Every structure is written in C-alpha cells, then in structure tokens.
C-alpha cells in the first residue's frame, strides 16, 4: 500500500504535527451568574461547579480565571423577584447591581473583555424575553426597552452587548441607539440562531427566569430548521452586528458550519448549560472521562467553524492546558 493514513497517527508527536484544529484559551468566553448578595457563592445544583456569585466572589473568580488565560466573560444577573416588573424597568435603573458590578469589574480588570446579556426575561415578571400583553409577546414594543438596557450596559463598561431575545429588528434598533448615545465602539454579538432548545433548563434554574406562562417558540427558532439561520444571519449583518452566535452548539454543528461558510463575520457558539450538565452527570456516574469528553466536545464546536465558544468549561479547559 502506497497510502497509509495511520502513518500520521503513529505517535503523539506526529499527531500534534498533523492536528487540524487546536482550540486556544483566548477563543473562550466564560459565562458567570451574578447576584446582588455581596458575599454569595450559591451552588447551582443542575450546573455542578457553577455558582451564583456576589461581588466578592465574582472578583475572585475573574482574577483566578485570568491567571489561567481566560480573559473574556459574559455575565448573567439573578434578579430578585421584588425588582421584576412587566416592563423590565430595573434592567436600566441606576441602582441595578448588574450594571454596578460591571463598572467595578472593568475598573479592577480593565483589560478583560466583558459581555452583557440583553433580554427582558431576567427582569420581567412574565419571564419572557419580550413584552407580554394579553398572552402575546410583542415585538416592536419590546425594542425600546432592549435599547435602553443596551445603552445602560455600554455606559457601565461592557465591551460586547449580547442581544439574546430574538426579537425581529433588535440588532438595528440597538445599534442605532448605541451610536446616538455615543457608544459607537460598543460591539454587538447577536444571538443570531438561537433555537427553542430543551437544553437550557439548568440556565433557567440558575436565574429563576422560566416563563410564567407559555413558551418561547414564537420567537426562538424551530430546532428542525437550518435555512432560516441564513436569513437571520443576513439580517443581523445588515443591521450592524459584529459577531454572529449559534445557540446551542453541540447539537447544532451543522448550523455553525452553515454560518461559517456563508457569513463574513466571526462566528460564536454557546456550549449551553444542558450540554455541560450532561457531561458532568455522566462523569459523576463514572460513565465517561470528563476531561476527554470536554476536549472532544469543544474541539468539535471549533472544528465546525466557531471562532469563539461561550462555555462553562472555559476555566476547566484552561486548567487542563496549563
């Protein structure tokens, strides 16, 4: 035989030379859950190893992660019920703990990248990403609320604004509002192809942000669709997005590939809570090697075309490499 593919697999050194995909720590964004309780470190039962962090623990976590090379973070707020209302007014209030935490983080760690979350559900008494009226999630009436939220986040120091709501036209509305407010340098990472997935359960446990009624299928994408993602990507590019995201990641590698081959912007993918929890649960039972499964999962997302990966494994991956 003239051609023997196994020659390129014969040793660790040769495999290193011929490896096509090598995920770097710099490509990872670490999601963190934050709470108004100053000293909290509340474990999240469905997300082993993840916590709701108060100010003190958040600063510790960012510092320890940065020492391992993790320099990008996305923050999600666990908001008290008493601060929630139908129009999510606390999301842009001056005393919003989330905004004040961002200011302190950027003051203490000016070189890290901090990404926000723009959606009504953490602040909404209805638990939906948009404004609810008579049981219907309103699109156009939601946009001004999202824009106020985004401007407040940019003012707090977030480097990347992350609209996760899936309302039509929100990227353009937010971009225009940011520019008019003087935040022309604020980037937008749009949740471009965010699917109505069953794998968000642990995330909603962490934030207590489940819808009070109905579901999110009228605004999040149908998991059966792929061409629709191209339509969403085209619109987001035209409206001023700087990054396009696919969520979830592992079960949507075809969508990541599709966007990476058809879009000009960097592609991000969110390795969501349910995907993380599955590996943690199986490893806890001794059914698989957690580190090997983590590396394989993240590598597959990168191999499919994701330039950036949001993952709860960010610190674990960095620790493994170090």
C-alpha positions as CSV (number, residue, x, y, z in Angstrom):
1,X,0.0,0.0,0.0
2,X,1.4,3.4,-1.0
3,X,-1.1,5.3,1.1
4,X,-1.2,4.6,4.8
5,X,-3.2,7.2,6.8
6,X,-2.1,5.6,10.0
7,X,1.5,6.8,9.5
8,X,0.2,10.3,10.5
9,X,-1.2,8.8,13.7
10,X,1.7,6.7,14.9
11,X,2.9,8.8,17.8
12,X,1.8,11.7,19.9
13,X,4.4,13.9,18.2
14,X,3.2,13.1,14.7
15,X,-0.4,13.6,15.8
16,X,0.5,17.0,17.1
17,X,2.1,17.9,13.8
18,X,-0.9,16.9,11.8
19,X,-3.7,18.2,14.1
20,X,-6.1,20.3,12.0
21,X,-8.0,22.0,14.9
22,X,-6.4,23.4,18.0
23,X,-8.7,25.3,20.3
24,X,-7.0,28.2,22.1
25,X,-8.0,29.6,25.6
26,X,-8.2,33.0,24.0
27,X,-11.2,31.8,22.0
28,X,-13.3,31.1,25.1
29,X,-15.9,33.2,26.9
30,X,-16.7,32.1,30.4
31,X,-20.4,32.6,31.5
32,X,-20.8,33.7,35.1
33,X,-24.0,34.1,37.1
34,X,-24.1,37.2,39.4
35,X,-26.3,38.2,42.3
36,X,-26.9,41.3,44.4
37,X,-25.9,39.4,47.6
38,X,-22.4,40.9,48.1
39,X,-20.6,37.7,49.5
40,X,-22.7,35.0,47.9
41,X,-21.4,31.8,46.4
42,X,-24.6,29.9,45.9
43,X,-24.1,26.5,44.2
44,X,-26.4,25.7,41.2
45,X,-27.5,22.1,41.7
46,X,-28.1,21.4,38.0
47,X,-24.8,23.0,37.0
48,X,-22.1,21.3,39.1
49,X,-19.1,23.6,39.7
50,X,-21.1,26.8,38.8
51,X,-22.4,29.3,41.2
52,X,-24.4,32.5,41.7
53,X,-21.6,34.9,42.6
54,X,-21.8,38.1,44.7
55,X,-19.4,40.9,44.2
56,X,-16.6,39.5,46.4
57,X,-16.6,36.0,44.8
58,X,-17.1,37.4,41.3
59,X,-13.9,39.4,41.5
60,X,-12.1,36.4,42.9
61,X,-13.4,34.2,40.1
62,X,-12.4,36.6,37.4
63,X,-8.9,37.0,38.9
64,X,-8.3,33.3,39.2
65,X,-9.6,32.7,35.7
66,X,-7.5,35.4,34.2
67,X,-4.4,33.8,35.7
68,X,-5.2,30.7,33.7
69,X,-5.5,32.8,30.5
70,X,-9.3,33.1,30.4
71,X,-9.8,36.8,29.7
72,X,-13.4,37.0,28.3
73,X,-16.6,36.7,30.4
74,X,-20.3,37.1,29.9
75,X,-22.4,38.0,33.0
76,X,-26.0,36.9,33.7
77,X,-28.0,38.5,36.5
78,X,-30.0,36.6,39.0
79,X,-32.6,39.3,39.9
80,X,-34.8,39.4,42.9
81,X,-38.5,39.0,42.3
82,X,-39.1,42.3,44.0
83,X,-37.1,44.0,41.3
84,X,-39.1,42.5,38.4
85,X,-42.0,44.1,36.6
86,X,-43.8,43.8,33.3
87,X,-41.6,46.3,31.5
88,X,-38.2,45.2,33.0
89,X,-37.5,48.7,34.3
90,X,-34.8,47.5,36.7
91,X,-32.7,46.5,33.7
92,X,-31.6,50.1,33.1
93,X,-32.1,51.5,36.7
94,X,-29.3,53.5,38.2
95,X,-29.2,51.1,41.2
96,X,-29.0,48.0,39.1
97,X,-26.5,45.7,40.8
98,X,-25.6,44.1,37.5
99,X,-24.5,47.4,36.0
100,X,-22.6,48.4,39.1
101,X,-20.8,45.1,39.2
102,X,-19.7,45.6,35.6
103,X,-18.3,49.0,36.5
104,X,-16.3,47.6,39.3
105,X,-15.0,44.6,37.3
106,X,-13.8,46.9,34.4
107,X,-12.2,49.3,36.9
108,X,-10.3,46.4,38.6
109,X,-9.6,44.4,35.4
110,X,-9.6,47.0,32.6
111,X,-8.0,44.6,30.0
112,X,-10.6,41.8,30.2
113,X,-13.4,41.5,27.7
114,X,-16.8,41.8,29.4
115,X,-20.0,40.8,27.5
116,X,-23.6,41.5,28.6
117,X,-26.9,39.9,28.2
118,X,-29.8,41.9,26.6
119,X,-33.2,40.3,27.1
120,X,-36.2,41.1,29.3
121,X,-36.5,37.7,30.9
122,X,-34.2,38.2,34.0
123,X,-36.0,41.4,34.8
124,X,-39.6,40.5,33.7
125,X,-42.3,39.4,36.0
126,X,-43.6,37.4,33.0
127,X,-40.3,35.6,32.4
128,X,-40.3,36.2,28.7
129,X,-37.6,37.9,26.5
130,X,-40.1,40.4,25.2
131,X,-43.0,42.5,26.5
132,X,-46.1,40.4,27.1
133,X,-49.6,41.7,26.6
134,X,-52.8,39.6,26.6
135,X,-50.6,36.5,26.4
136,X,-48.8,37.6,23.3
137,X,-45.1,38.5,23.2
138,X,-44.9,41.9,21.4
139,X,-42.0,42.5,19.0
140,X,-41.8,46.2,18.2
141,X,-42.9,47.4,21.6
142,X,-40.0,45.4,23.1
143,X,-37.3,47.1,21.1
144,X,-37.2,50.4,23.0
145,X,-36.8,48.5,26.3
146,X,-33.9,46.4,24.9
147,X,-32.3,49.6,23.6
148,X,-32.4,51.3,27.0
149,X,-30.9,48.2,28.5
150,X,-28.1,48.0,25.9
151,X,-27.2,51.7,26.3
152,X,-27.1,51.3,30.1
153,X,-24.8,48.3,29.7
154,X,-22.5,50.1,27.4
155,X,-22.3,53.0,29.8
156,X,-21.4,50.6,32.6
157,X,-18.4,49.4,30.6
158,X,-19.5,46.2,28.8
159,X,-17.3,45.7,25.8
160,X,-19.7,43.5,23.9
161,X,-23.5,43.9,24.0
162,X,-25.3,40.5,23.7
163,X,-28.9,40.6,22.5
164,X,-30.3,37.2,23.3
165,X,-34.0,38.0,22.9
166,X,-34.6,37.0,19.2
167,X,-37.0,39.9,18.5
168,X,-37.0,40.9,14.9
169,X,-35.0,44.1,14.2
170,X,-33.5,44.4,17.6
171,X,-29.8,44.5,16.3
172,X,-30.5,47.5,14.1
173,X,-32.5,49.3,16.8
174,X,-29.8,48.7,19.4
175,X,-27.0,49.7,17.1
176,X,-28.8,53.0,16.3
177,X,-29.4,53.7,20.0
178,X,-25.8,52.9,20.9
179,X,-24.5,55.2,18.2
180,X,-26.9,58.0,19.1
181,X,-25.7,57.7,22.7
182,X,-22.1,58.0,21.8
183,X,-21.2,54.3,22.2
184,X,-20.1,53.7,18.6
185,X,-17.3,51.4,19.8
186,X,-19.6,49.0,21.7
187,X,-19.7,45.7,19.9
188,X,-22.8,43.6,19.3
189,X,-22.7,39.8,19.5
190,X,-26.1,38.8,18.3
191,X,-27.7,35.6,19.3
192,X,-28.4,35.0,15.6
193,X,-29.6,31.5,15.5
194,X,-31.0,30.8,19.0
195,X,-33.1,27.7,19.0
196,X,-36.1,26.8,21.2
197,X,-34.0,24.1,22.8
198,X,-34.6,21.7,25.6
199,X,-31.0,22.2,26.8
200,X,-31.5,25.5,28.6
201,X,-33.0,24.0,31.7
202,X,-30.0,24.4,34.1
203,X,-29.5,28.0,32.9
204,X,-33.1,28.9,33.8
205,X,-32.6,27.2,37.2
206,X,-29.6,29.5,37.8
207,X,-31.6,32.7,37.1
208,X,-35.1,31.6,38.1
209,X,-36.2,33.0,34.8
210,X,-38.7,30.5,33.5
211,X,-41.7,31.9,31.6
212,X,-44.7,32.2,33.9
213,X,-46.9,31.1,31.1
214,X,-46.4,29.6,27.6
215,X,-43.1,29.0,26.0
216,X,-40.6,30.8,23.8
217,X,-41.4,29.1,20.5
218,X,-42.9,32.2,18.8
219,X,-39.5,34.0,18.9
220,X,-36.8,31.4,19.3
221,X,-36.1,29.2,16.2
222,X,-37.5,25.8,15.5
223,X,-34.8,23.1,16.0
224,X,-35.9,21.5,12.8
225,X,-34.8,24.5,10.6
226,X,-31.5,25.3,9.1
227,X,-32.0,27.6,6.1
228,X,-33.8,30.0,8.5
229,X,-30.5,30.6,10.2
230,X,-29.1,32.1,7.0
231,X,-32.0,34.6,6.9
232,X,-31.3,35.6,10.5
233,X,-27.6,35.9,9.8
234,X,-28.1,38.1,6.8
235,X,-30.4,40.4,8.7
236,X,-28.1,40.7,11.6
237,X,-25.1,41.6,9.4
238,X,-27.1,44.3,7.6
239,X,-28.3,45.7,10.9
240,X,-24.8,46.1,12.3
241,X,-23.9,43.0,14.3
242,X,-20.1,42.4,14.9
243,X,-20.4,38.7,15.8
244,X,-23.0,36.1,15.0
245,X,-23.8,33.4,17.5
246,X,-25.4,29.9,17.3
247,X,-27.1,28.5,20.4
248,X,-26.9,25.7,21.4
249,X,-23.6,24.5,20.0
250,X,-23.0,20.7,20.2
251,X,-26.4,19.7,18.7
252,X,-26.2,22.4,16.0
253,X,-22.8,21.9,14.5
254,X,-24.4,21.9,11.1
255,X,-25.7,25.4,11.7
256,X,-22.3,26.6,12.9
257,X,-20.8,25.2,9.7
258,X,-23.5,26.8,7.6
259,X,-22.9,30.2,9.0
260,X,-19.2,30.0,8.9
261,X,-19.3,29.2,5.2
262,X,-21.8,31.9,4.3
263,X,-21.2,34.9,6.6
264,X,-18.3,37.4,6.7
265,X,-18.4,38.0,10.5
266,X,-16.8,35.9,13.3
267,X,-19.0,33.0,14.4
268,X,-19.6,32.3,18.1
269,X,-21.3,29.3,19.5
270,X,-22.8,28.9,23.0
271,X,-22.0,25.5,24.6
272,X,-25.1,25.7,26.7
273,X,-25.9,24.6,30.3
274,X,-27.6,21.3,29.3
275,X,-24.7,20.2,27.2
276,X,-22.3,21.0,30.1
277,X,-24.6,19.3,32.6
278,X,-24.8,16.1,30.6
279,X,-21.0,15.6,30.7
280,X,-20.9,16.5,34.4
281,X,-23.6,14.0,35.2
282,X,-22.2,11.2,33.1
283,X,-18.7,11.8,34.5
284,X,-20.1,11.8,38.0
285,X,-21.5,8.3,37.4
286,X,-18.2,7.1,36.0
287,X,-19.6,6.6,32.6
288,X,-17.1,8.7,30.7
289,X,-13.8,10.6,31.2
290,X,-14.8,14.2,31.9
291,X,-11.7,15.9,30.6
292,X,-11.6,13.8,27.4
293,X,-15.3,14.4,26.7
294,X,-14.9,18.1,27.4
295,X,-12.0,18.5,24.9
296,X,-13.8,16.4,22.3
297,X,-17.0,18.5,22.7
298,X,-15.2,21.9,22.5
299,X,-13.0,20.7,19.6
300,X,-16.0,19.6,17.6
301,X,-17.5,23.1,18.0
302,X,-14.3,24.7,16.9
303,X,-13.9,22.2,14.0
304,X,-17.4,23.0,12.8
305,X,-16.4,26.7,12.3
306,X,-16.9,28.5,15.6
307,X,-14.2,31.2,16.1
308,X,-15.4,31.9,19.7
309,X,-17.0,29.5,22.2
310,X,-19.1,30.5,25.2
311,X,-18.7,27.6,27.6
312,X,-19.0,26.8,31.3
313,X,-15.9,24.6,30.7
314,X,-13.7,27.6,30.0
315,X,-11.8,27.5,33.3
316,X,-11.6,23.7,33.3
317,X,-10.2,23.7,29.8
318,X,-7.7,26.4,30.7
319,X,-6.7,24.5,33.8
320,X,-6.2,21.3,31.8
321,X,-4.0,23.0,29.2
322,X,-1.9,24.7,31.9
